[in-house]
């Protein structure tokens, strides 16, 4: 599910984030994020899908492996945002 990148009135590139609101690079979680809640994971996936960040940029910025990011993306595709939950994971398999 690819999203189209858009530009707002200030010239900032954005995509529609997981909450339905515009998501710019400045809205993304900080690079030093340690606590990955569902919303933050979904924002990073939306940014990559929309072209705000490349997969490599996202992995470098957030110290993720390609496999970890792709697992987030696959979880969203299969189960929606609830698939990103780390507790009770067995319910989503």
Secondary structure, 3 states (H helix, E strand, C coil): CCCCCEECCCCCEEEECCCCCEECHHHCCCCCCCCCCHHHHHHHHHHHHHCCCCHHHHHHHHCCCHHHHHHHHHHHHHHHHHHHCCCCHHHHC
